[in-house]
Amino acid sequence: MASLPEKFRHEQRETYTKKYRDSLHDNTSREVLDKLLEPTTPISAVAHQRYEALEKAVKDVCDRSSGRYSKR
């Protein structure tokens, strides 16, 4: 039968190993999520599209308020 200190060390080693494996799993999951959440288009292209959409919306609002907006 193992003495108490040896048994304690064995349990500690098992606990440490489990925590280490869990942390590896968590890090791998985070890396995979980060890869999946990366934008597929460059940020500058997305920003440019948003700017164009905002510019168009502002122009539409200005046209409506000045009466140049044609009602269909």
PDB file of N, CA, C and O in Angstrom:
ATOM      1  N   MET A   1       0.842  -1.177   0.000  1.00  0.00           N
ATOM      2  CA  MET A   1       0.000   0.000   0.000  1.00  0.00           C
ATOM      3  C   MET A   1       0.892   1.247   0.000  1.00  0.00           C
ATOM      4  O   MET A   1       1.914   1.297   0.685  1.00  0.00           O
ATOM      5  N   ALA A   2       0.491   2.231  -0.768  1.00  0.00           N
ATOM      6  CA  ALA A   2       1.275   3.461  -0.873  1.00  0.00           C
ATOM      7  C   ALA A   2       1.129   4.283   0.398  1.00  0.00           C
ATOM      8  O   ALA A   2       0.064   4.351   1.011  1.00  0.00           O
ATOM      9  N   SER A   3       2.220   4.890   0.761  1.00  0.00           N
ATOM     10  CA  SER A   3       2.156   5.744   1.946  1.00  0.00           C
ATOM     11  C   SER A   3       1.364   7.000   1.616  1.00  0.00           C
ATOM     12  O   SER A   3       1.157   7.320   0.446  1.00  0.00           O
ATOM     13  N   LEU A   4       0.936   7.689   2.617  1.00  0.00           N
ATOM     14  CA  LEU A   4       0.096   8.867   2.442  1.00  0.00           C
ATOM     15  C   LEU A   4       0.746   9.932   1.559  1.00  0.00           C
ATOM     16  O   LEU A   4       0.073  10.435   0.659  1.00  0.00           O
ATOM     17  N   PRO A   5       2.019  10.310   1.761  1.00  0.00           N
ATOM     18  CA  PRO A   5       2.617  11.326   0.883  1.00  0.00           C
ATOM     19  C   PRO A   5       2.660  10.887  -0.580  1.00  0.00           C
ATOM     20  O   PRO A   5       2.439  11.706  -1.472  1.00  0.00           O
ATOM     21  N   GLU A   6       2.944   9.602  -0.842  1.00  0.00           N
ATOM     22  CA  GLU A   6       2.977   9.134  -2.240  1.00  0.00           C
ATOM     23  C   GLU A   6       1.584   9.203  -2.861  1.00  0.00           C
ATOM     24  O   GLU A   6       1.434   9.616  -4.011  1.00  0.00           O
ATOM     25  N   LYS A   7       0.579   8.804  -2.112  1.00  0.00           N
ATOM     26  CA  LYS A   7      -0.795   8.841  -2.609  1.00  0.00           C
ATOM     27  C   LYS A   7      -1.199  10.298  -2.893  1.00  0.00           C
ATOM     28  O   LYS A   7      -1.815  10.596  -3.916  1.00  0.00           O
ATOM     29  N   PHE A   8      -0.842  11.186  -1.975  1.00  0.00           N
ATOM     30  CA  PHE A   8      -1.154  12.602  -2.147  1.00  0.00           C
ATOM     31  C   PHE A   8      -0.485  13.151  -3.407  1.00  0.00           C
ATOM     32  O   PHE A   8      -1.115  13.868  -4.185  1.00  0.00           O
ATOM     33  N   ARG A   9       0.791  12.813  -3.608  1.00  0.00           N
ATOM     34  CA  ARG A   9       1.503  13.285  -4.805  1.00  0.00           C
ATOM     35  C   ARG A   9       0.861  12.749  -6.076  1.00  0.00           C
ATOM     36  O   ARG A   9       0.744  13.460  -7.074  1.00  0.00           O
ATOM     37  N   HIS A  10       0.444  11.480  -6.028  1.00  0.00           N
ATOM     38  CA  HIS A  10      -0.203  10.874  -7.196  1.00  0.00           C
ATOM     39  C   HIS A  10      -1.506  11.613  -7.523  1.00  0.00           C
ATOM     40  O   HIS A  10      -1.777  11.908  -8.687  1.00  0.00           O
ATOM     41  N   GLU A  11      -2.303  11.909  -6.504  1.00  0.00           N
ATOM     42  CA  GLU A  11      -3.560  12.637  -6.723  1.00  0.00           C
ATOM     43  C   GLU A  11      -3.291  14.042  -7.255  1.00  0.00           C
ATOM     44  O   GLU A  11      -3.989  14.526  -8.146  1.00  0.00           O
ATOM     45  N   GLN A  12      -2.275  14.685  -6.699  1.00  0.00           N
ATOM     46  CA  GLN A  12      -1.914  16.018  -7.161  1.00  0.00           C
ATOM     47  C   GLN A  12      -1.490  15.989  -8.627  1.00  0.00           C
ATOM     48  O   GLN A  12      -1.853  16.870  -9.406  1.00  0.00           O
ATOM     49  N   ARG A  13      -0.714  14.959  -8.995  1.00  0.00           N
ATOM     50  CA  ARG A  13      -0.253  14.828 -10.370  1.00  0.00           C
ATOM     51  C   ARG A  13      -1.445  14.626 -11.302  1.00  0.00           C
ATOM     52  O   ARG A  13      -1.499  15.232 -12.372  1.00  0.00           O
ATOM     53  N   GLU A  14      -2.397  13.783 -10.909  1.00  0.00           N
ATOM     54  CA  GLU A  14      -3.583  13.556 -11.730  1.00  0.00           C
ATOM     55  C   GLU A  14      -4.401  14.841 -11.891  1.00  0.00           C
ATOM     56  O   GLU A  14      -4.872  15.155 -12.984  1.00  0.00           O
ATOM     57  N   THR A  15      -4.560  15.569 -10.802  1.00  0.00           N
ATOM     58  CA  THR A  15      -5.310  16.830 -10.846  1.00  0.00           C
ATOM     59  C   THR A  15      -4.618  17.831 -11.760  1.00  0.00           C
ATOM     60  O   THR A  15      -5.269  18.483 -12.577  1.00  0.00           O
ATOM     61  N   TYR A  16      -3.313  17.952 -11.624  1.00  0.00           N
ATOM     62  CA  TYR A  16      -2.544  18.877 -12.453  1.00  0.00           C
ATOM     63  C   TYR A  16      -2.650  18.481 -13.927  1.00  0.00           C
ATOM     64  O   TYR A  16      -2.838  19.337 -14.792  1.00  0.00           O
ATOM     65  N   THR A  17      -2.527  17.181 -14.208  1.00  0.00           N
ATOM     66  CA  THR A  17      -2.603  16.707 -15.589  1.00  0.00           C
ATOM     67  C   THR A  17      -3.971  17.018 -16.183  1.00  0.00           C
ATOM     68  O   THR A  17      -4.065  17.465 -17.325  1.00  0.00           O
ATOM     69  N   LYS A  18      -5.030  16.782 -15.414  1.00  0.00           N
ATOM     70  CA  LYS A  18      -6.386  17.061 -15.905  1.00  0.00           C
ATOM     71  C   LYS A  18      -6.562  18.556 -16.168  1.00  0.00           C
ATOM     72  O   LYS A  18      -7.102  18.946 -17.203  1.00  0.00           O
ATOM     73  N   LYS A  19      -6.109  19.393 -15.233  1.00  0.00           N
ATOM     74  CA  LYS A  19      -6.229  20.842 -15.433  1.00  0.00           C
ATOM     75  C   LYS A  19      -5.434  21.284 -16.659  1.00  0.00           C
ATOM     76  O   LYS A  19      -5.888  22.135 -17.424  1.00  0.00           O
ATOM     77  N   TYR A  20      -4.252  20.706 -16.844  1.00  0.00           N
ATOM     78  CA  TYR A  20      -3.413  21.053 -17.993  1.00  0.00           C
ATOM     79  C   TYR A  20      -4.103  20.660 -19.297  1.00  0.00           C
ATOM     80  O   TYR A  20      -4.124  21.435 -20.254  1.00  0.00           O
ATOM     81  N   ARG A  21      -4.661  19.462 -19.329  1.00  0.00           N
ATOM     82  CA  ARG A  21      -5.358  19.026 -20.542  1.00  0.00           C
ATOM     83  C   ARG A  21      -6.581  19.894 -20.818  1.00  0.00           C
ATOM     84  O   ARG A  21      -6.852  20.246 -21.966  1.00  0.00           O
ATOM     85  N   ASP A  22      -7.320  20.238 -19.761  1.00  0.00           N
ATOM     86  CA  ASP A  22      -8.483  21.101 -19.932  1.00  0.00           C
ATOM     87  C   ASP A  22      -8.073  22.466 -20.476  1.00  0.00           C
ATOM     88  O   ASP A  22      -8.742  23.018 -21.350  1.00  0.00           O
ATOM     89  N   SER A  23      -6.973  23.007 -19.957  1.00  0.00           N
ATOM     90  CA  SER A  23      -6.529  24.322 -20.428  1.00  0.00           C
ATOM     91  C   SER A  23      -6.086  24.244 -21.888  1.00  0.00           C
ATOM     92  O   SER A  23      -6.321  25.175 -22.659  1.00  0.00           O
ATOM     93  N   LEU A  24      -5.446  23.138 -22.268  1.00  0.00           N
ATOM     94  CA  LEU A  24      -5.065  22.979 -23.677  1.00  0.00           C
ATOM     95  C   LEU A  24      -6.302  22.946 -24.552  1.00  0.00           C
ATOM     96  O   LEU A  24      -6.339  23.562 -25.618  1.00  0.00           O
ATOM     97  N   HIS A  25      -7.320  22.221 -24.093  1.00  0.00           N
ATOM     98  CA  HIS A  25      -8.565  22.128 -24.856  1.00  0.00           C
ATOM     99  C   HIS A  25      -9.204  23.504 -24.988  1.00  0.00           C
ATOM    100  O   HIS A  25      -9.659  23.875 -26.070  1.00  0.00           O
ATOM    101  N   ASP A  26      -9.241  24.261 -23.898  1.00  0.00           N
ATOM    102  CA  ASP A  26      -9.821  25.601 -23.930  1.00  0.00           C
ATOM    103  C   ASP A  26      -9.063  26.505 -24.886  1.00  0.00           C
ATOM    104  O   ASP A  26      -9.680  27.237 -25.660  1.00  0.00           O
ATOM    105  N   ASN A  27      -7.738  26.467 -24.848  1.00  0.00           N
ATOM    106  CA  ASN A  27      -6.939  27.314 -25.736  1.00  0.00           C
ATOM    107  C   ASN A  27      -7.157  26.941 -27.186  1.00  0.00           C
ATOM    108  O   ASN A  27      -7.243  27.816 -28.048  1.00  0.00           O
ATOM    109  N   THR A  28      -7.249  25.648 -27.466  1.00  0.00           N
ATOM    110  CA  THR A  28      -7.482  25.208 -28.831  1.00  0.00           C
ATOM    111  C   THR A  28      -8.841  25.693 -29.300  1.00  0.00           C
ATOM    112  O   THR A  28      -8.982  26.159 -30.431  1.00  0.00           O
ATOM    113  N   SER A  29      -9.841  25.587 -28.438  1.00  0.00           N
ATOM    114  CA  SER A  29     -11.176  26.056 -28.790  1.00  0.00           C
ATOM    115  C   SER A  29     -11.166  27.548 -29.072  1.00  0.00           C
ATOM    116  O   SER A  29     -11.801  28.011 -30.020  1.00  0.00           O
ATOM    117  N   ARG A  30     -10.447  28.301 -28.251  1.00  0.00           N
ATOM    118  CA  ARG A  30     -10.377  29.747 -28.467  1.00  0.00           C
ATOM    119  C   ARG A  30      -9.691  30.067 -29.786  1.00  0.00           C
ATOM    120  O   ARG A  30     -10.119  30.969 -30.506  1.00  0.00           O
ATOM    121  N   GLU A  31      -8.627  29.332 -30.109  1.00  0.00           N
ATOM    122  CA  GLU A  31      -7.938  29.578 -31.376  1.00  0.00           C
ATOM    123  C   GLU A  31      -8.860  29.293 -32.556  1.00  0.00           C
ATOM    124  O   GLU A  31      -8.878  30.039 -33.535  1.00  0.00           O
ATOM    125  N   VAL A  32      -9.623  28.212 -32.458  1.00  0.00           N
ATOM    126  CA  VAL A  32     -10.543  27.865 -33.541  1.00  0.00           C
ATOM    127  C   VAL A  32     -11.624  28.938 -33.663  1.00  0.00           C
ATOM    128  O   VAL A  32     -11.959  29.359 -34.770  1.00  0.00           O
ATOM    129  N   LEU A  33     -12.168  29.380 -32.528  1.00  0.00           N
ATOM    130  CA  LEU A  33     -13.185  30.431 -32.571  1.00  0.00           C
ATOM    131  C   LEU A  33     -12.628  31.718 -33.149  1.00  0.00           C
ATOM    132  O   LEU A  33     -13.293  32.379 -33.947  1.00  0.00           O
ATOM    133  N   ASP A  34     -11.415  32.082 -32.755  1.00  0.00           N
ATOM    134  CA  ASP A  34     -10.803  33.292 -33.293  1.00  0.00           C
ATOM    135  C   ASP A  34     -10.654  33.197 -34.807  1.00  0.00           C
ATOM    136  O   ASP A  34     -10.890  34.174 -35.519  1.00  0.00           O
ATOM    137  N   LYS A  35     -10.264  32.027 -35.300  1.00  0.00           N
ATOM    138  CA  LYS A  35     -10.121  31.846 -36.746  1.00  0.00           C
ATOM    139  C   LYS A  35     -11.474  31.971 -37.437  1.00  0.00           C
ATOM    140  O   LYS A  35     -11.580  32.585 -38.499  1.00  0.00           O
ATOM    141  N   LEU A  36     -12.521  31.382 -36.827  1.00  0.00           N
ATOM    142  CA  LEU A  36     -13.849  31.433 -37.434  1.00  0.00           C
ATOM    143  C   LEU A  36     -14.423  32.850 -37.424  1.00  0.00           C
ATOM    144  O   LEU A  36     -15.161  33.230 -38.333  1.00  0.00           O
ATOM    145  N   LEU A  37     -14.087  33.622 -36.406  1.00  0.00           N
ATOM    146  CA  LEU A  37     -14.643  34.960 -36.278  1.00  0.00           C
ATOM    147  C   LEU A  37     -13.848  36.019 -37.031  1.00  0.00           C
ATOM    148  O   LEU A  37     -14.271  37.173 -37.101  1.00  0.00           O
ATOM    149  N   GLU A  38     -12.695  35.640 -37.599  1.00  0.00           N
ATOM    150  CA  GLU A  38     -11.917  36.600 -38.379  1.00  0.00           C
ATOM    151  C   GLU A  38     -12.716  37.028 -39.600  1.00  0.00           C
ATOM    152  O   GLU A  38     -13.327  36.189 -40.261  1.00  0.00           O
ATOM    153  N   PRO A  39     -12.720  38.307 -39.904  1.00  0.00           N
ATOM    154  CA  PRO A  39     -13.431  38.734 -41.112  1.00  0.00           C
ATOM    155  C   PRO A  39     -12.741  38.192 -42.359  1.00  0.00           C
ATOM    156  O   PRO A  39     -11.513  38.131 -42.427  1.00  0.00           O
ATOM    157  N   THR A  40     -13.541  37.804 -43.332  1.00  0.00           N
ATOM    158  CA  THR A  40     -12.965  37.245 -44.558  1.00  0.00           C
ATOM    159  C   THR A  40     -12.501  38.348 -45.504  1.00  0.00           C
ATOM    160  O   THR A  40     -11.640  38.120 -46.354  1.00  0.00           O
ATOM    161  N   THR A  41     -13.072  39.543 -45.358  1.00  0.00           N
ATOM    162  CA  THR A  41     -12.618  40.657 -46.170  1.00  0.00           C
ATOM    163  C   THR A  41     -11.794  41.586 -45.288  1.00  0.00           C
ATOM    164  O   THR A  41     -12.011  41.643 -44.078  1.00  0.00           O
ATOM    165  N   PRO A  42     -10.866  42.304 -45.871  1.00  0.00           N
ATOM    166  CA  PRO A  42     -10.056  43.224 -45.065  1.00  0.00           C
ATOM    167  C   PRO A  42     -10.931  44.278 -44.391  1.00  0.00           C
ATOM    168  O   PRO A  42     -11.981  44.651 -44.913  1.00  0.00           O
ATOM    169  N   ILE A  43     -10.497  44.743 -43.253  1.00  0.00           N
ATOM    170  CA  ILE A  43     -11.255  45.724 -42.489  1.00  0.00           C
ATOM    171  C   ILE A  43     -11.476  46.993 -43.310  1.00  0.00           C
ATOM    172  O   ILE A  43     -12.549  47.593 -43.255  1.00  0.00           O
ATOM    173  N   SER A  44     -10.474  47.395 -44.060  1.00  0.00           N
ATOM    174  CA  SER A  44     -10.608  48.627 -44.838  1.00  0.00           C
ATOM    175  C   SER A  44     -11.716  48.507 -45.890  1.00  0.00           C
ATOM    176  O   SER A  44     -12.409  49.485 -46.170  1.00  0.00           O
ATOM    177  N   ALA A  45     -11.888  47.319 -46.473  1.00  0.00           N
ATOM    178  CA  ALA A  45     -12.945  47.123 -47.464  1.00  0.00           C
ATOM    179  C   ALA A  45     -14.313  47.213 -46.799  1.00  0.00           C
ATOM    180  O   ALA A  45     -15.240  47.803 -47.354  1.00  0.00           O
ATOM    181  N   VAL A  46     -14.437  46.634 -45.619  1.00  0.00           N
ATOM    182  CA  VAL A  46     -15.707  46.688 -44.889  1.00  0.00           C
ATOM    183  C   VAL A  46     -16.011  48.133 -44.495  1.00  0.00           C
ATOM    184  O   VAL A  46     -17.141  48.600 -44.638  1.00  0.00           O
ATOM    185  N   ALA A  47     -14.997  48.831 -43.999  1.00  0.00           N
ATOM    186  CA  ALA A  47     -15.185  50.229 -43.607  1.00  0.00           C
ATOM    187  C   ALA A  47     -15.597  51.071 -44.814  1.00  0.00           C
ATOM    188  O   ALA A  47     -16.444  51.956 -44.691  1.00  0.00           O
ATOM    189  N   HIS A  48     -15.010  50.805 -45.964  1.00  0.00           N
ATOM    190  CA  HIS A  48     -15.345  51.552 -47.178  1.00  0.00           C
ATOM    191  C   HIS A  48     -16.796  51.297 -47.579  1.00  0.00           C
ATOM    192  O   HIS A  48     -17.508  52.230 -47.951  1.00  0.00           O
ATOM    193  N   GLN A  49     -17.245  50.029 -47.506  1.00  0.00           N
ATOM    194  CA  GLN A  49     -18.638  49.703 -47.834  1.00  0.00           C
ATOM    195  C   GLN A  49     -19.597  50.405 -46.876  1.00  0.00           C
ATOM    196  O   GLN A  49     -20.628  50.925 -47.301  1.00  0.00           O
ATOM    197  N   ARG A  50     -19.264  50.421 -45.598  1.00  0.00           N
ATOM    198  CA  ARG A  50     -20.126  51.096 -44.613  1.00  0.00           C
ATOM    199  C   ARG A  50     -20.162  52.593 -44.875  1.00  0.00           C
ATOM    200  O   ARG A  50     -21.214  53.219 -44.756  1.00  0.00           O
ATOM    201  N   TYR A  51     -19.031  53.165 -45.226  1.00  0.00           N
ATOM    202  CA  TYR A  51     -18.971  54.598 -45.519  1.00  0.00           C
ATOM    203  C   TYR A  51     -19.847  54.922 -46.724  1.00  0.00           C
ATOM    204  O   TYR A  51     -20.587  55.904 -46.706  1.00  0.00           O
ATOM    205  N   GLU A  52     -19.767  54.101 -47.775  1.00  0.00           N
ATOM    206  CA  GLU A  52     -20.591  54.330 -48.963  1.00  0.00           C
ATOM    207  C   GLU A  52     -22.074  54.217 -48.624  1.00  0.00           C
ATOM    208  O   GLU A  52     -22.880  55.017 -49.101  1.00  0.00           O
ATOM    209  N   ALA A  53     -22.444  53.229 -47.800  1.00  0.00           N
ATOM    210  CA  ALA A  53     -23.842  53.066 -47.412  1.00  0.00           C
ATOM    211  C   ALA A  53     -24.315  54.261 -46.589  1.00  0.00           C
ATOM    212  O   ALA A  53     -25.435  54.738 -46.772  1.00  0.00           O
ATOM    213  N   LEU A  54     -23.474  54.740 -45.691  1.00  0.00           N
ATOM    214  CA  LEU A  54     -23.817  55.902 -44.872  1.00  0.00           C
ATOM    215  C   LEU A  54     -23.947  57.147 -45.750  1.00  0.00           C
ATOM    216  O   LEU A  54     -24.865  57.947 -45.571  1.00  0.00           O
ATOM    217  N   GLU A  55     -23.039  57.301 -46.683  1.00  0.00           N
ATOM    218  CA  GLU A  55     -23.072  58.448 -47.599  1.00  0.00           C
ATOM    219  C   GLU A  55     -24.366  58.444 -48.422  1.00  0.00           C
ATOM    220  O   GLU A  55     -24.985  59.489 -48.624  1.00  0.00           O
ATOM    221  N   LYS A  56     -24.763  57.265 -48.891  1.00  0.00           N
ATOM    222  CA  LYS A  56     -25.994  57.130 -49.670  1.00  0.00           C
ATOM    223  C   LYS A  56     -27.211  57.460 -48.811  1.00  0.00           C
ATOM    224  O   LYS A  56     -28.128  58.144 -49.265  1.00  0.00           O
ATOM    225  N   ALA A  57     -27.218  56.972 -47.566  1.00  0.00           N
ATOM    226  CA  ALA A  57     -28.340  57.242 -46.665  1.00  0.00           C
ATOM    227  C   ALA A  57     -28.461  58.732 -46.369  1.00  0.00           C
ATOM    228  O   ALA A  57     -29.569  59.269 -46.352  1.00  0.00           O
ATOM    229  N   VAL A  58     -27.348  59.398 -46.140  1.00  0.00           N
ATOM    230  CA  VAL A  58     -27.366  60.841 -45.869  1.00  0.00           C
ATOM    231  C   VAL A  58     -27.878  61.590 -47.097  1.00  0.00           C
ATOM    232  O   VAL A  58     -28.665  62.530 -46.975  1.00  0.00           O
ATOM    233  N   LYS A  59     -27.432  61.173 -48.269  1.00  0.00           N
ATOM    234  CA  LYS A  59     -27.879  61.832 -49.509  1.00  0.00           C
ATOM    235  C   LYS A  59     -29.384  61.654 -49.685  1.00  0.00           C
ATOM    236  O   LYS A  59     -30.080  62.595 -50.066  1.00  0.00           O
ATOM    237  N   ASP A  60     -29.893  60.442 -49.407  1.00  0.00           N
ATOM    238  CA  ASP A  60     -31.324  60.194 -49.521  1.00  0.00           C
ATOM    239  C   ASP A  60     -32.122  61.082 -48.568  1.00  0.00           C
ATOM    240  O   ASP A  60     -33.145  61.649 -48.953  1.00  0.00           O
ATOM    241  N   VAL A  61     -31.660  61.200 -47.342  1.00  0.00           N
ATOM    242  CA  VAL A  61     -32.357  62.021 -46.355  1.00  0.00           C
ATOM    243  C   VAL A  61     -32.336  63.488 -46.777  1.00  0.00           C
ATOM    244  O   VAL A  61     -33.343  64.185 -46.654  1.00  0.00           O
ATOM    245  N   CYS A  62     -31.193  63.954 -47.273  1.00  0.00           N
ATOM    246  CA  CYS A  62     -31.093  65.337 -47.721  1.00  0.00           C
ATOM    247  C   CYS A  62     -32.016  65.591 -48.904  1.00  0.00           C
ATOM    248  O   CYS A  62     -32.670  66.632 -48.972  1.00  0.00           O
ATOM    249  N   ASP A  63     -32.073  64.646 -49.836  1.00  0.00           N
ATOM    250  CA  ASP A  63     -32.952  64.793 -50.994  1.00  0.00           C
ATOM    251  C   ASP A  63     -34.413  64.824 -50.553  1.00  0.00           C
ATOM    252  O   ASP A  63     -35.197  65.603 -51.095  1.00  0.00           O
ATOM    253  N   ARG A  64     -34.787  64.012 -49.601  1.00  0.00           N
ATOM    254  CA  ARG A  64     -36.176  63.995 -49.124  1.00  0.00           C
ATOM    255  C   ARG A  64     -36.536  65.309 -48.443  1.00  0.00           C
ATOM    256  O   ARG A  64     -37.625  65.848 -48.643  1.00  0.00           O
ATOM    257  N   SER A  65     -35.612  65.815 -47.641  1.00  0.00           N
ATOM    258  CA  SER A  65     -35.923  67.030 -46.894  1.00  0.00           C
ATOM    259  C   SER A  65     -35.966  68.262 -47.801  1.00  0.00           C
ATOM    260  O   SER A  65     -36.651  69.235 -47.486  1.00  0.00           O
ATOM    261  N   SER A  66     -35.256  68.229 -48.902  1.00  0.00           N
ATOM    262  CA  SER A  66     -35.250  69.391 -49.804  1.00  0.00           C
ATOM    263  C   SER A  66     -36.349  69.300 -50.852  1.00  0.00           C
ATOM    264  O   SER A  66     -36.545  70.244 -51.617  1.00  0.00           O
ATOM    265  N   GLY A  67     -37.061  68.196 -50.902  1.00  0.00           N
ATOM    266  CA  GLY A  67     -38.162  68.073 -51.855  1.00  0.00           C
ATOM    267  C   GLY A  67     -37.740  67.509 -53.188  1.00  0.00           C
ATOM    268  O   GLY A  67     -38.571  67.393 -54.088  1.00  0.00           O
ATOM    269  N   ARG A  68     -36.487  67.154 -53.348  1.00  0.00           N
ATOM    270  CA  ARG A  68     -36.028  66.606 -54.627  1.00  0.00           C
ATOM    271  C   ARG A  68     -36.274  65.108 -54.714  1.00  0.00           C
ATOM    272  O   ARG A  68     -35.954  64.480 -55.723  1.00  0.00           O
ATOM    273  N   TYR A  69     -36.836  64.543 -53.672  1.00  0.00           N
ATOM    274  CA  TYR A  69     -37.078  63.101 -53.644  1.00  0.00           C
ATOM    275  C   TYR A  69     -38.342  62.805 -54.435  1.00  0.00           C
ATOM    276  O   TYR A  69     -39.406  63.337 -54.121  1.00  0.00           O
ATOM    277  N   SER A  70     -38.241  61.967 -55.451  1.00  0.00           N
ATOM    278  CA  SER A  70     -39.419  61.662 -56.266  1.00  0.00           C
ATOM    279  C   SER A  70     -40.217  60.548 -55.610  1.00  0.00           C
ATOM    280  O   SER A  70     -39.681  59.485 -55.295  1.00  0.00           O
ATOM    281  N   LYS A  71     -41.491  60.800 -55.409  1.00  0.00           N
ATOM    282  CA  LYS A  71     -42.353  59.781 -54.803  1.00  0.00           C
ATOM    283  C   LYS A  71     -42.814  58.838 -55.891  1.00  0.00           C
ATOM    284  O   LYS A  71     -43.248  59.264 -56.961  1.00  0.00           O
ATOM    285  N   ARG A  72     -42.716  57.546 -55.606  1.00  0.00           N
ATOM    286  CA  ARG A  72     -43.119  56.553 -56.620  1.00  0.00           C
ATOM    287  C   ARG A  72     -44.410  55.921 -56.237  1.00  0.00           C
ATOM    288  O   ARG A  72     -44.915  55.062 -56.960  1.00  0.00           O
TER     289      ARG A  72
END
